[in-house]
Amino acid sequence: MQNTRPILAWETLLDLEAEGTGARPPLRDRVENALRRAIDEGRLSPGAAVPPSRALAETLGVSRWVVTEAYGQLVAEGVLEARTGSATRVAERGGGASWQTSSASPALIAAPAVRARHDLRPGIPDLRATPRSRWSAALRAAVATLPDHDLAAAHPFGYAAARDAVAAYLSRSRHAVADAGRITITHGATDGMGMLARELHSSGHRAILVEDPSWPRLRTVAEENGLHPVPVPVDGDGVDTGKLVALASTTGARVALVTPAHQFPLGAALTPARREELVRWAREHDALVIEDDYDAEFRYDRRPVPALQRLAPDRVALIGSLSKSVSPALGLGWMLLPPDIASPVSTAPPSLIDQAALAEFLTRGDLERHLRSSRTRFRRRRQRLLDALERALPELTVTGIAAGMHLVLAVPTGSSSTDITAAGAAAGLALTPLARYEVRDRHPDSLVLGYGNLDDTLVEEAVLRLATLLGGR
């Protein structure tokens, strides 16, 4: 009979409820904090091995990505250490600055992150190419031309000029059916998702169908606002709409969050047949599809696919931002809602000056000029990365359509992408395992390689270092 004592010990050792009073942090933070407490209080000693992420997830009754996220943060801080082919362990305390945090505030004090020479993280645009001068010009124009009465006026859904400019941009660039009166200006996709989730919860919704794998932050925000995520498998044709419809029937979910133009992270485009099936489901069941536009502007083998919202403007909410196309530092985005969804009012909207600058930036065509140059640069960089992978790691499978800013690389059988990621951090290589984005283990163990912020001159060097980690070259 299998010994169950280790399972019971870990359930007791990591108390996820010990968070004090008030609103509870997200589950990922609770797992991280529980591990940190166990180490700080000496219940996990230096050198002690922690369980594999899958085993601990099953023991604690959480998804595997919650555990891998917590492990990854603690490894980055030096609290845990991971080596390829070995268990992840509590770091030794000798030498260097102490990693231990204050017991009074474990989540607030952390060692500074190491800046990687080779940045292969997904979801980050080319920060070196941020159009600083154009954005500065837009800010100056906004400050100079804002009418006096607008400086003190209320703008519950966003500044009117910004809403008009976003509507015009979405109409010509994403071929959306965009009415400025249905647009809300946000701080970004996460902010928009939170506002919409609260509105849906107040309308009686309690579940949301989400792609598996997918960007975890949006799932978490939906859950924090009362919508239970229901994972739906993804394959080479995008989200499996047949299973989505079936899961909707069994769970009663009437909201779905999808990335149809370029699925994150597997890199598929939703096929026309599945687009039609998704829209048909939404119409037949009075359901809402939330379209995360993510990096939809970047397609290299053809023109970008129009937004799904164009097929059903009465059933699809479109969420977008400047975070992936320009820079997350701008903190600006938008949400285009169907007529029967009440436009949520933000309690902390973006600065009026920033919204006015957004209007200038879009109206002048600066965003589209930036996107054109980015597409040319990313197309070349993606091909350079593919060529380098083919030379150094020809036996490994690379997947993902010619779009966006990332691709997926399967790791060798017997390897662990989580361990490879930790080893890469020590070698100046910033990597991300596919498991970070999975709710359930459905796909071969892989790395999600982002090339948006990868220096062109370092592509080949980055791949050679990766090959060394994967095969000892």
C-alpha positions as CSV (number, residue, x, y, z in Angstrom):
1,M,0.0,0.0,0.0
2,Q,1.3,3.5,-0.9
3,N,2.5,5.5,2.1
4,T,0.3,8.6,2.4
5,R,2.2,10.3,5.2
6,P,4.2,12.7,2.9
7,I,0.9,13.9,1.4
8,L,-0.6,14.6,4.8
9,A,2.6,16.3,5.9
10,W,2.7,18.7,3.1
11,E,-1.0,19.6,3.5
12,T,-0.2,20.4,7.1
13,L,3.1,22.1,6.4
14,L,1.7,24.6,3.9
15,D,-1.3,26.2,5.5
16,L,-2.9,28.2,2.7
17,E,-5.4,29.8,5.1
18,A,-2.9,31.5,7.3
19,E,-3.2,34.9,5.7
20,G,-4.8,37.0,8.5
21,T,-7.9,39.0,8.1
22,G,-9.3,40.9,5.2
23,A,-9.4,40.0,1.5
24,R,-7.4,36.9,0.7
25,P,-4.6,37.2,-1.9
26,P,-4.8,35.1,-5.1
27,L,-4.1,31.4,-4.7
28,R,-0.7,31.6,-6.4
29,D,0.4,34.2,-3.8
30,R,-1.0,32.1,-0.9
31,V,1.1,29.1,-2.1
32,E,4.2,31.2,-2.5
33,N,3.7,32.8,1.0
34,A,3.1,29.4,2.6
35,L,6.3,28.1,1.2
36,R,8.1,31.2,2.3
37,R,6.7,30.9,5.9
38,A,7.7,27.3,6.1
39,I,11.3,28.2,5.1
40,D,11.6,31.4,7.2
41,E,10.3,29.5,10.3
42,G,12.7,26.6,9.9
43,R,10.1,24.0,9.0
44,L,11.9,23.5,5.7
45,S,15.6,23.5,6.2
46,P,18.3,24.5,3.7
47,G,18.9,21.8,1.2
48,A,15.5,20.2,1.7
49,A,13.8,19.1,-1.5
50,V,10.3,20.4,-2.3
51,P,7.9,18.1,-4.2
52,P,7.6,18.1,-8.0
53,S,5.1,20.7,-9.1
54,R,2.5,18.1,-10.2
55,A,2.6,16.2,-7.0
56,L,2.3,19.3,-4.8
57,A,-0.5,20.6,-6.9
58,E,-2.5,17.4,-6.4
59,T,-1.7,17.4,-2.7
60,L,-2.9,20.9,-2.1
61,G,-5.8,20.7,-4.6
62,V,-4.6,23.5,-6.8
63,S,-3.7,23.7,-10.5
64,R,-0.1,22.9,-11.5
65,W,0.5,26.4,-12.9
66,V,-0.2,27.9,-9.4
67,V,2.7,25.8,-8.0
68,T,5.1,26.4,-10.9
69,E,4.4,30.1,-10.6
70,A,5.2,30.0,-6.9
71,Y,8.3,27.9,-7.4
72,G,9.5,30.2,-10.2
73,Q,9.2,33.3,-8.1
74,L,11.1,31.8,-5.2
75,V,13.8,30.4,-7.5
76,A,14.2,33.9,-9.1
77,E,14.6,35.4,-5.6
78,G,17.1,32.7,-4.6
79,V,14.9,31.2,-1.9
80,L,14.7,28.0,-3.8
81,E,17.3,26.6,-6.2
82,A,16.7,24.3,-9.2
83,R,19.1,22.4,-11.3
84,T,18.4,20.2,-14.4
85,G,18.1,16.6,-13.4
86,S,17.7,17.3,-9.7
87,A,14.9,18.2,-7.4
88,T,14.1,21.8,-6.5
89,R,15.5,22.5,-3.1
90,V,15.6,25.2,-0.4
91,A,18.7,27.3,-1.1
92,E,21.6,27.3,1.3
93,R,22.0,30.5,3.3
94,G,25.7,30.8,3.1
95,G,27.4,33.6,1.2
96,G,25.9,36.7,-0.5
97,A,23.0,38.7,0.6
98,S,20.3,37.0,2.6
99,W,17.2,36.1,0.8
100,Q,15.1,35.8,3.9
101,T,12.1,38.2,4.1
102,S,10.6,39.9,7.0
103,S,8.1,37.6,8.8
104,A,5.8,40.6,9.2
105,S,5.5,41.2,5.5
106,P,6.7,38.2,3.5
107,A,5.2,39.2,0.1
108,L,6.6,42.8,0.0
109,I,10.4,42.3,0.5
110,A,12.2,40.3,-2.2
111,A,15.6,40.1,-3.6
112,P,16.0,42.1,-6.8
113,A,15.4,40.2,-10.0
114,V,18.5,39.4,-12.1
115,R,18.4,41.1,-15.5
116,A,18.9,38.4,-18.2
117,R,21.3,39.0,-21.1
118,H,19.1,36.8,-23.3
119,D,15.4,37.7,-22.8
120,L,13.2,34.9,-24.2
121,R,10.2,35.6,-22.1
122,P,6.9,35.8,-24.1
123,G,4.5,38.7,-24.0
124,I,7.1,41.5,-24.0
125,P,7.4,43.8,-27.0
126,D,10.7,45.2,-28.3
127,L,11.3,47.8,-25.5
128,R,14.4,49.2,-27.3
129,A,12.0,50.2,-30.1
130,T,9.4,52.0,-27.9
131,P,8.4,55.1,-29.9
132,R,9.4,57.5,-27.2
133,S,9.6,60.6,-29.3
134,R,6.2,60.1,-30.9
135,W,4.6,59.4,-27.5
136,S,6.3,62.5,-26.1
137,A,4.9,64.5,-28.9
138,A,1.5,63.1,-28.3
139,L,1.7,64.1,-24.6
140,R,2.8,67.6,-25.4
141,A,0.0,68.1,-27.9
142,A,-2.5,66.7,-25.4
143,V,-1.4,69.1,-22.7
144,A,-1.4,72.1,-25.1
145,T,-4.8,71.5,-26.6
146,L,-7.0,70.0,-23.8
147,P,-9.9,72.4,-23.3
148,D,-10.0,74.0,-19.9
149,H,-13.5,72.6,-19.1
150,D,-12.3,69.0,-19.8
151,L,-9.7,69.3,-17.0
152,A,-12.3,69.1,-14.3
153,A,-15.1,67.2,-16.1
154,A,-16.1,63.7,-15.3
155,H,-15.3,61.1,-17.9
156,P,-16.9,57.9,-16.5
157,F,-16.1,55.7,-19.5
158,G,-13.1,57.5,-20.8
159,Y,-12.2,60.8,-22.5
160,A,-14.5,61.3,-25.5
161,A,-11.6,62.0,-27.9
162,A,-9.8,58.8,-26.8
163,R,-13.0,56.8,-27.3
164,D,-13.5,58.3,-30.8
165,A,-9.9,57.6,-31.7
166,V,-10.0,54.0,-30.5
167,A,-13.2,53.3,-32.4
168,A,-11.7,54.7,-35.6
169,Y,-8.5,52.6,-35.1
170,L,-10.4,49.4,-34.4
171,S,-12.6,49.9,-37.5
172,R,-9.7,50.4,-39.9
173,S,-7.1,48.1,-38.3
174,R,-9.1,45.3,-36.8
175,H,-12.2,45.6,-39.1
176,A,-14.3,45.7,-35.9
177,V,-17.8,47.2,-35.8
178,A,-16.8,49.9,-33.4
179,D,-19.1,52.5,-31.9
180,A,-17.3,55.0,-29.7
181,G,-20.3,55.0,-27.3
182,R,-19.6,51.3,-26.5
183,I,-15.9,51.8,-25.8
184,T,-14.4,52.1,-22.3
185,I,-10.8,53.3,-21.8
186,T,-8.9,51.1,-19.4
187,H,-5.4,50.6,-18.0
188,G,-5.0,47.4,-20.1
189,A,-6.5,44.0,-20.7
190,T,-6.3,42.9,-17.0
191,D,-8.1,46.1,-15.9
192,G,-10.7,45.6,-18.6
193,M,-11.2,41.9,-17.6
194,G,-11.7,42.8,-14.0
195,M,-14.3,45.5,-14.8
196,L,-16.2,43.2,-17.1
197,A,-16.0,40.2,-14.8
198,R,-17.5,42.3,-12.0
199,E,-20.3,43.5,-14.3
200,L,-21.0,39.9,-15.4
201,H,-21.0,38.6,-11.8
202,S,-23.5,41.3,-10.8
203,S,-25.7,40.1,-13.8
204,G,-25.8,36.6,-12.4
205,H,-22.9,34.8,-14.2
206,R,-20.9,32.5,-12.1
207,A,-18.6,30.6,-14.6
208,I,-16.3,31.5,-17.5
209,L,-15.0,29.1,-20.2
210,V,-11.2,29.7,-20.6
211,E,-8.6,28.3,-23.0
212,D,-6.2,25.7,-21.6
213,P,-3.4,26.8,-21.8
214,S,-3.9,30.5,-21.6
215,W,-2.6,33.7,-20.0
216,P,-3.1,33.0,-16.3
217,R,-3.6,36.6,-15.1
218,L,-6.9,37.0,-16.9
219,R,-8.2,33.7,-15.5
220,T,-7.2,34.8,-12.0
221,V,-8.8,38.2,-12.4
222,A,-12.0,36.6,-13.5
223,E,-12.0,34.2,-10.6
224,E,-11.2,37.0,-8.1
225,N,-14.3,38.7,-9.3
226,G,-16.6,35.7,-9.0
227,L,-16.4,33.8,-12.3
228,H,-15.2,30.2,-11.9
229,P,-12.8,29.3,-14.7
230,V,-13.8,26.2,-16.7
231,P,-10.8,25.0,-18.8
232,V,-11.3,24.1,-22.5
233,P,-8.7,22.2,-24.5
234,V,-6.8,23.9,-27.3
235,D,-5.3,22.2,-30.4
236,G,-3.7,23.2,-33.7
237,D,-7.0,24.8,-34.8
238,G,-7.4,27.0,-31.7
239,V,-9.8,26.4,-28.9
240,D,-11.9,23.2,-29.3
241,T,-15.3,24.7,-29.8
242,G,-17.0,21.3,-29.8
243,K,-15.8,20.7,-26.2
244,L,-16.5,24.3,-25.3
245,V,-20.1,23.9,-26.2
246,A,-20.3,20.6,-24.3
247,L,-18.7,22.1,-21.2
248,A,-21.0,25.1,-21.4
249,S,-23.9,22.7,-21.4
250,T,-22.7,20.8,-18.3
251,T,-21.6,23.8,-16.3
252,G,-24.1,26.4,-17.3
253,A,-21.4,28.8,-18.4
254,R,-22.5,31.5,-20.8
255,V,-19.2,33.4,-21.0
256,A,-16.1,32.4,-22.9
257,L,-12.6,34.1,-22.9
258,V,-10.7,33.3,-26.1
259,T,-7.7,34.5,-28.2
260,P,-8.9,33.7,-31.8
261,A,-6.4,35.7,-33.9
262,H,-3.3,34.1,-32.3
263,Q,-3.8,31.7,-29.4
264,F,-1.6,32.3,-26.4
265,P,0.6,30.4,-25.8
266,L,0.2,27.6,-28.4
267,G,0.2,30.0,-31.3
268,A,-2.7,28.7,-33.3
269,A,-5.3,30.7,-35.2
270,L,-9.0,29.8,-34.7
271,T,-10.2,28.2,-37.9
272,P,-13.2,29.8,-39.8
273,A,-15.3,26.8,-39.0
274,R,-14.7,27.1,-35.3
275,R,-15.2,30.9,-35.5
276,E,-18.7,30.2,-36.9
277,E,-19.4,27.5,-34.3
278,L,-18.4,29.8,-31.4
279,V,-20.5,32.6,-32.7
280,R,-23.5,30.3,-33.3
281,W,-23.2,29.0,-29.7
282,A,-23.1,32.6,-28.3
283,R,-26.3,33.5,-30.3
284,E,-28.2,30.4,-29.5
285,H,-27.5,30.5,-25.8
286,D,-27.5,34.3,-25.1
287,A,-23.8,34.0,-24.3
288,L,-20.9,36.4,-24.4
289,V,-17.5,35.8,-26.0
290,I,-14.7,37.9,-24.7
291,E,-12.0,38.3,-27.4
292,D,-8.6,39.1,-26.0
293,D,-6.9,40.7,-29.0
294,Y,-3.4,40.2,-27.5
295,D,-0.8,40.4,-30.3
296,A,-3.3,40.1,-33.2
297,E,-1.6,43.0,-35.2
298,F,1.5,40.8,-35.8
299,R,1.0,38.4,-38.7
300,Y,3.9,37.6,-41.1
301,D,2.5,35.2,-43.7
302,R,-0.6,37.2,-44.6
303,R,-2.7,40.2,-43.5
304,P,-3.8,40.1,-39.8
305,V,-7.1,38.2,-39.4
306,P,-10.0,40.5,-38.7
307,A,-11.4,40.6,-35.1
308,L,-14.0,37.9,-34.3
309,Q,-16.1,40.8,-33.0
310,R,-16.9,41.7,-36.7
311,L,-18.9,38.5,-37.1
312,A,-21.1,39.2,-34.0
313,P,-20.8,42.7,-32.6
314,D,-23.9,41.9,-30.5
315,R,-22.2,38.8,-28.9
316,V,-18.5,39.6,-28.6
317,A,-16.6,42.0,-26.3
318,L,-13.2,43.0,-27.7
319,I,-10.4,43.8,-25.2
320,G,-7.1,45.3,-26.3
321,S,-4.2,47.4,-25.1
322,L,-0.9,49.0,-26.0
323,S,1.0,46.7,-23.6
324,K,2.1,44.1,-26.2
325,S,2.2,46.3,-29.2
326,V,4.1,49.3,-27.7
327,S,5.0,49.0,-24.1
328,P,3.3,47.9,-20.8
329,A,4.7,51.1,-19.2
330,L,2.0,53.2,-20.9
331,G,-0.8,51.5,-19.0
332,L,-3.5,52.1,-21.5
333,G,-6.1,49.9,-23.2
334,W,-9.7,49.7,-24.3
335,M,-12.8,47.5,-24.2
336,L,-15.5,47.4,-26.9
337,L,-18.7,46.0,-25.5
338,P,-22.0,44.7,-27.1
339,P,-25.0,47.0,-26.8
340,D,-26.7,44.8,-24.1
341,I,-23.7,44.8,-21.7
342,A,-23.7,47.7,-19.4
343,S,-20.5,49.7,-19.7
344,P,-18.7,49.4,-16.3
345,V,-17.5,52.6,-14.7
346,S,-13.8,52.5,-13.5
347,T,-13.2,53.7,-10.0
348,A,-9.6,54.6,-10.9
349,P,-9.5,55.4,-14.7
350,P,-6.3,56.3,-16.5
351,S,-5.0,59.8,-16.3
352,L,-6.9,62.3,-18.5
353,I,-3.6,63.5,-19.9
354,D,-2.7,60.0,-20.9
355,Q,-6.0,59.4,-22.5
356,A,-5.7,62.6,-24.5
357,A,-2.2,61.5,-25.5
358,L,-3.7,58.2,-26.7
359,A,-6.1,60.1,-28.8
360,E,-3.3,62.1,-30.4
361,F,-1.2,59.0,-30.9
362,L,-3.9,57.1,-32.7
363,T,-5.3,60.0,-34.7
364,R,-1.8,60.9,-36.1
365,G,-1.3,57.3,-37.2
366,D,1.7,56.9,-34.9
367,L,0.6,53.5,-33.6
368,E,0.1,52.1,-37.1
369,R,3.5,53.4,-38.2
370,H,5.0,51.7,-35.1
371,L,3.2,48.4,-35.9
372,R,4.4,48.4,-39.5
373,S,8.1,48.7,-38.5
374,S,7.6,46.2,-35.7
375,R,6.1,43.6,-38.1
376,T,9.1,43.9,-40.3
377,R,11.5,43.6,-37.4
378,F,9.7,40.7,-35.8
379,R,9.4,38.8,-39.1
380,R,13.1,38.9,-39.5
381,R,13.8,38.1,-35.9
382,R,11.4,35.1,-35.9
383,Q,13.1,33.7,-39.0
384,R,16.5,34.2,-37.5
385,L,15.4,32.4,-34.3
386,L,13.9,29.5,-36.3
387,D,17.1,29.1,-38.4
388,A,19.3,29.1,-35.3
389,L,17.0,26.5,-33.6
390,E,17.2,24.3,-36.8
391,R,21.0,24.4,-36.7
392,A,21.5,23.8,-33.0
393,L,18.4,21.7,-32.1
394,P,17.1,20.0,-35.3
395,E,15.6,17.1,-33.4
396,L,13.2,19.3,-31.4
397,T,9.7,20.3,-32.5
398,V,8.8,24.0,-33.0
399,T,5.2,25.0,-33.3
400,G,3.1,28.2,-33.7
401,I,1.9,30.1,-36.8
402,A,3.9,32.9,-38.3
403,A,2.5,35.5,-36.0
404,G,2.9,37.3,-32.7
405,M,6.1,37.4,-30.6
406,H,6.6,33.8,-29.5
407,L,6.8,30.2,-30.5
408,V,6.8,26.9,-28.7
409,L,9.7,24.5,-28.4
410,A,9.2,20.9,-27.1
411,V,12.0,19.9,-24.7
412,P,13.7,16.5,-24.9
413,T,12.0,13.5,-23.4
414,G,13.0,13.1,-19.8
415,S,13.8,16.8,-19.4
416,S,11.8,19.2,-17.3
417,S,11.0,22.7,-18.7
418,T,10.7,24.0,-15.1
419,D,14.2,22.8,-14.2
420,I,15.6,24.1,-17.6
421,T,14.0,27.5,-16.8
422,A,15.7,27.7,-13.4
423,A,19.1,26.6,-14.9
424,G,18.7,29.2,-17.6
425,A,18.2,32.0,-15.1
426,A,21.7,31.2,-13.7
427,A,23.1,31.3,-17.2
428,G,21.6,34.7,-18.1
429,L,18.8,33.1,-20.2
430,A,15.2,34.2,-19.3
431,L,12.9,31.3,-20.2
432,T,9.3,30.3,-19.5
433,P,7.8,26.8,-19.2
434,L,4.5,26.0,-21.0
435,A,3.3,24.6,-17.7
436,R,3.0,28.1,-16.3
437,Y,0.0,28.6,-18.6
438,E,-1.7,25.2,-18.2
439,V,-4.6,24.4,-15.9
440,R,-4.2,20.7,-16.7
441,D,-1.3,18.9,-18.3
442,R,-2.6,18.4,-21.9
443,H,0.5,19.0,-24.0
444,P,4.1,17.8,-24.3
445,D,6.5,19.5,-21.9
446,S,7.7,22.6,-23.7
447,L,9.2,26.1,-23.5
448,V,7.4,29.2,-24.7
449,L,10.1,31.2,-26.4
450,G,9.4,34.9,-26.8
451,Y,11.4,37.0,-29.2
452,G,9.8,40.4,-28.9
453,N,12.5,41.8,-26.5
454,L,15.4,39.6,-27.7
455,D,18.3,41.6,-29.1
456,D,18.8,40.7,-32.8
457,T,22.6,40.4,-32.3
458,L,22.1,37.9,-29.5
459,V,19.7,35.4,-31.2
460,E,22.3,32.8,-32.1
461,E,24.2,33.1,-28.8
462,A,20.9,32.7,-26.9
463,V,20.1,29.5,-28.9
464,L,23.5,28.1,-28.3
465,R,23.2,28.6,-24.6
466,L,19.7,27.0,-24.7
467,A,21.2,24.0,-26.6
468,T,23.8,23.6,-24.0
469,L,21.1,23.4,-21.3
470,L,19.0,21.0,-23.3
471,G,21.7,18.6,-24.6
472,G,25.0,19.4,-23.1
473,R,26.4,20.9,-26.3
